């Protein structure tokens, strides 16, 4: 049994190939595509008489020199320096805490220690003289440090500042430490 071949001139083959290429996109059915993405939703549900950290105490960017110095972040957010320290940029902010209690409730605030150590790539630095600030929702009185919750909803917040001792020729890098705040609702 033989095989039959149909002879088609080369010019006709090229024409058919070009025609097939031209109609292929039109004949192809569109692909169904679907994309999805996920988002996150967050909520903090507070127990009555509770509080949480809003942001950390940040002394900002500091340039050391051959002379030791200090950087102070006040509860109102102002930043100052002494000695050979240069303040770089606009950085720096007090820690801020917020919570929920009852209007007119008295709350005592205590610090675990008024001195902590920040560790990093160089010699550790001492943060000292922590100061708790007053806000319209947490009006402070002194000795012991106490505030009264003034918000009708019972929410409150307060800032915490401190002074950082920066050593002479302090090694560059990120330094961090932890301090503890305790609230006693009266």
C-alpha positions as a Markdown table, in Angstrom:
| # | Residue | x | y | z |
|---|---|---|---|---|
| 1 | Unk | 0.0 | 0.0 | 0.0 |
| 2 | Unk | 1.3 | 3.4 | -0.9 |
| 3 | Unk | 1.2 | 6.7 | 0.8 |
| 4 | Unk | -0.3 | 9.5 | -1.1 |
| 5 | Unk | 1.1 | 13.0 | -0.9 |
| 6 | Unk | -0.6 | 16.2 | -1.9 |
| 7 | Unk | 1.8 | 18.6 | -3.5 |
| 8 | Unk | 1.3 | 22.2 | -2.3 |
| 9 | Unk | 3.6 | 24.9 | -3.7 |
| 10 | Unk | 5.9 | 26.6 | -1.2 |
| 11 | Unk | 4.2 | 30.0 | -1.8 |
| 12 | Unk | 0.9 | 28.5 | -0.9 |
| 13 | Unk | 2.3 | 26.9 | 2.3 |
| 14 | Unk | 3.6 | 30.3 | 3.4 |
| 15 | Unk | 0.2 | 31.9 | 2.7 |
| 16 | Unk | -1.6 | 29.2 | 4.7 |
| 17 | Unk | 0.8 | 29.7 | 7.6 |
| 18 | Unk | 0.4 | 33.4 | 7.6 |
| 19 | Unk | -3.4 | 33.0 | 7.4 |
| 20 | Unk | -3.3 | 30.6 | 10.4 |
| 21 | Unk | -1.3 | 33.0 | 12.4 |
| 22 | Unk | -3.7 | 35.9 | 11.6 |
| 23 | Unk | -6.9 | 34.1 | 12.5 |
| 24 | Unk | -5.5 | 32.2 | 15.6 |
| 25 | Unk | -5.9 | 35.2 | 18.0 |
| 26 | Unk | -9.5 | 35.7 | 16.8 |
| 27 | Unk | -10.4 | 32.0 | 17.0 |
| 28 | Unk | -8.9 | 31.5 | 20.5 |
| 29 | Unk | -11.4 | 31.8 | 23.2 |
| 30 | Unk | -10.6 | 34.3 | 26.0 |
| 31 | Unk | -9.1 | 32.7 | 29.1 |
| 32 | Unk | -11.1 | 33.3 | 32.2 |
| 33 | Unk | -8.9 | 34.8 | 34.9 |
| 34 | Unk | -9.6 | 35.6 | 38.5 |
| 35 | Unk | -7.3 | 37.3 | 41.0 |
| 36 | Unk | -7.8 | 37.6 | 44.7 |
| 37 | Unk | -6.1 | 39.5 | 47.5 |
| 38 | Unk | -6.5 | 39.4 | 51.3 |
| 39 | Unk | -6.5 | 42.3 | 53.7 |
| 40 | Unk | -6.3 | 42.4 | 57.5 |
| 41 | Unk | -8.6 | 43.9 | 60.0 |
| 42 | Unk | -7.4 | 44.6 | 63.5 |
| 43 | Unk | -9.1 | 45.5 | 66.7 |
| 44 | Unk | -8.1 | 45.9 | 70.3 |
| 45 | Unk | -10.9 | 45.0 | 72.7 |
| 46 | Unk | -10.0 | 46.2 | 76.1 |
| 47 | Unk | -11.1 | 44.8 | 79.4 |
| 48 | Unk | -12.3 | 47.5 | 81.8 |
| 49 | Unk | -9.4 | 48.7 | 83.9 |
| 50 | Unk | -6.7 | 47.8 | 81.4 |
| 51 | Unk | -4.0 | 49.6 | 79.4 |
| 52 | Unk | -1.6 | 49.0 | 76.5 |
| 53 | Unk | 1.5 | 50.6 | 74.9 |
| 54 | Unk | 0.7 | 52.8 | 71.9 |
| 55 | Unk | 4.4 | 53.6 | 71.0 |
| 56 | Unk | 7.9 | 53.1 | 72.4 |
| 57 | Unk | 10.1 | 55.8 | 73.9 |
| 58 | Unk | 12.4 | 56.9 | 71.0 |
| 59 | Unk | 15.4 | 59.1 | 71.7 |
| 60 | Unk | 15.8 | 59.7 | 67.9 |
| 61 | Unk | 19.0 | 59.8 | 65.8 |
| 62 | Unk | 22.1 | 60.8 | 67.8 |
| 63 | Unk | 25.6 | 61.7 | 66.7 |
| 64 | Unk | 28.2 | 61.1 | 69.4 |
| 65 | Unk | 31.5 | 62.8 | 69.8 |
| 66 | Unk | 34.7 | 62.5 | 71.9 |
| 67 | Unk | 32.7 | 64.1 | 74.8 |
| 68 | Unk | 29.9 | 62.2 | 76.6 |
| 69 | Unk | 26.4 | 63.8 | 76.8 |
| 70 | Unk | 22.7 | 63.2 | 77.3 |
| 71 | Unk | 19.5 | 63.3 | 75.2 |
| 72 | Unk | 16.2 | 64.0 | 77.0 |
| 73 | Unk | 12.8 | 63.4 | 75.6 |
| 74 | Unk | 10.2 | 65.2 | 77.7 |
| 75 | Unk | 6.7 | 63.9 | 78.1 |
| 76 | Unk | 5.5 | 66.8 | 75.8 |
| 77 | Unk | 7.7 | 65.4 | 73.0 |
| 78 | Unk | 10.4 | 68.1 | 73.1 |
| 79 | Unk | 14.0 | 66.8 | 72.7 |
| 80 | Unk | 17.2 | 68.4 | 74.2 |
| 81 | Unk | 20.8 | 67.5 | 74.6 |
| 82 | Unk | 23.8 | 68.2 | 76.7 |
| 83 | Unk | 27.6 | 67.7 | 76.3 |
| 84 | Unk | 29.1 | 66.4 | 73.0 |
| 85 | Unk | 25.9 | 64.8 | 71.6 |
| 86 | Unk | 24.4 | 66.2 | 68.4 |
| 87 | Unk | 20.7 | 65.6 | 67.6 |
| 88 | Unk | 20.2 | 64.5 | 64.0 |
| 89 | Unk | 16.9 | 64.9 | 62.2 |
| 90 | Unk | 13.5 | 65.4 | 63.7 |
| 91 | Unk | 13.4 | 62.0 | 65.5 |
| 92 | Unk | 12.5 | 61.3 | 69.0 |
| 93 | Unk | 9.2 | 60.9 | 70.9 |
| 94 | Unk | 8.0 | 59.9 | 74.3 |
| 95 | Unk | 6.5 | 56.5 | 75.0 |
| 96 | Unk | 2.7 | 56.6 | 75.0 |
| 97 | Unk | 0.2 | 54.3 | 76.9 |
| 98 | Unk | -3.6 | 54.3 | 76.6 |
| 99 | Unk | -6.3 | 52.4 | 78.4 |
| 100 | Unk | -9.9 | 52.1 | 79.6 |
| 101 | Unk | -11.2 | 52.6 | 83.1 |
| 102 | Unk | -14.1 | 54.5 | 84.6 |
| 103 | Unk | -14.6 | 58.3 | 84.7 |
| 104 | Unk | -13.3 | 59.9 | 87.8 |
| 105 | Unk | -11.4 | 56.7 | 88.8 |
| 106 | Unk | -8.1 | 57.3 | 90.6 |
| 107 | Unk | -5.1 | 55.4 | 89.2 |
| 108 | Unk | -1.6 | 55.1 | 90.7 |
| 109 | Unk | 1.3 | 54.7 | 88.3 |
| 110 | Unk | 4.6 | 53.2 | 89.2 |
| 111 | Unk | 7.8 | 52.4 | 87.3 |
| 112 | Unk | 9.6 | 49.1 | 87.8 |
| 113 | Unk | 12.9 | 51.1 | 87.9 |
| 114 | Unk | 13.8 | 54.7 | 87.2 |
| 115 | Unk | 17.0 | 53.5 | 85.5 |
| 116 | Unk | 17.3 | 50.9 | 82.7 |
| 117 | Unk | 20.2 | 49.9 | 80.4 |
| 118 | Unk | 20.0 | 50.1 | 76.6 |
| 119 | Unk | 22.2 | 47.5 | 74.9 |
| 120 | Unk | 23.5 | 47.4 | 71.4 |
| 121 | Unk | 26.7 | 47.0 | 69.4 |
| 122 | Unk | 28.8 | 49.2 | 71.8 |
| 123 | Unk | 29.0 | 50.0 | 75.5 |
| 124 | Unk | 25.5 | 50.0 | 77.0 |
| 125 | Unk | 23.8 | 53.3 | 77.7 |
| 126 | Unk | 21.7 | 54.2 | 80.7 |
| 127 | Unk | 18.2 | 55.7 | 80.5 |
| 128 | Unk | 17.2 | 57.4 | 83.7 |
| 129 | Unk | 14.9 | 60.0 | 85.2 |
| 130 | Unk | 11.7 | 58.6 | 83.7 |
| 131 | Unk | 8.9 | 61.2 | 83.8 |
| 132 | Unk | 5.2 | 60.5 | 83.3 |
| 133 | Unk | 3.3 | 63.3 | 81.7 |
| 134 | Unk | -0.2 | 64.6 | 82.2 |
| 135 | Unk | -2.9 | 64.7 | 79.4 |
| 136 | Unk | -6.5 | 66.0 | 79.4 |
| 137 | Unk | -7.7 | 62.5 | 79.9 |
| 138 | Unk | -5.2 | 61.7 | 82.6 |
| 139 | Unk | -4.5 | 64.7 | 84.9 |
| 140 | Unk | -1.5 | 63.9 | 87.1 |
| 141 | Unk | -1.0 | 64.7 | 90.8 |
| 142 | Unk | 2.3 | 63.8 | 92.6 |
| 143 | Unk | 3.5 | 61.6 | 95.4 |
| 144 | Unk | 2.5 | 59.0 | 94.7 |
| 145 | Unk | 2.2 | 59.5 | 90.9 |
| 146 | Unk | -1.5 | 59.3 | 90.4 |
| 147 | Unk | -4.0 | 60.4 | 87.8 |
| 148 | Unk | -7.8 | 60.8 | 87.6 |
| 149 | Unk | -9.6 | 59.5 | 84.5 |
| 150 | Unk | -11.5 | 62.5 | 83.2 |
| 151 | Unk | -13.0 | 61.1 | 80.0 |
| 152 | Unk | -16.8 | 60.3 | 80.2 |
| 153 | Unk | -16.0 | 57.2 | 78.2 |
| 154 | Unk | -13.3 | 56.1 | 80.6 |
| 155 | Unk | -10.5 | 56.1 | 78.0 |
| 156 | Unk | -7.2 | 57.7 | 78.9 |
| 157 | Unk | -3.6 | 58.1 | 77.7 |
| 158 | Unk | -0.3 | 59.3 | 79.1 |
| 159 | Unk | 3.2 | 59.9 | 77.8 |
| 160 | Unk | 6.5 | 58.8 | 79.4 |
| 161 | Unk | 9.9 | 60.6 | 78.8 |
| 162 | Unk | 13.4 | 60.0 | 80.1 |
| 163 | Unk | 17.1 | 61.0 | 79.8 |
| 164 | Unk | 19.6 | 58.9 | 77.9 |
| 165 | Unk | 23.3 | 59.0 | 78.8 |
| 166 | Unk | 25.4 | 58.7 | 75.7 |
| 167 | Unk | 29.1 | 57.8 | 76.1 |
| 168 | Unk | 32.1 | 59.4 | 74.5 |
| 169 | Unk | 32.7 | 57.9 | 71.1 |
| 170 | Unk | 29.6 | 55.7 | 71.5 |
| 171 | Unk | 29.6 | 53.0 | 68.8 |
| 172 | Unk | 27.0 | 53.5 | 66.1 |
| 173 | Unk | 24.0 | 51.1 | 65.9 |
| 174 | Unk | 20.6 | 50.3 | 67.3 |
| 175 | Unk | 20.3 | 50.2 | 71.1 |
| 176 | Unk | 17.2 | 49.0 | 73.1 |
| 177 | Unk | 16.0 | 48.3 | 76.6 |
| 178 | Unk | 12.8 | 47.6 | 78.4 |
| 179 | Unk | 11.0 | 49.5 | 81.2 |
| 180 | Unk | 7.9 | 48.5 | 83.1 |
| 181 | Unk | 4.9 | 50.6 | 84.0 |
| 182 | Unk | 2.3 | 49.3 | 86.5 |
| 183 | Unk | -1.1 | 50.9 | 87.1 |
| 184 | Unk | -3.2 | 50.3 | 90.2 |
| 185 | Unk | -6.8 | 51.3 | 89.9 |
| 186 | Unk | -8.1 | 52.6 | 93.2 |
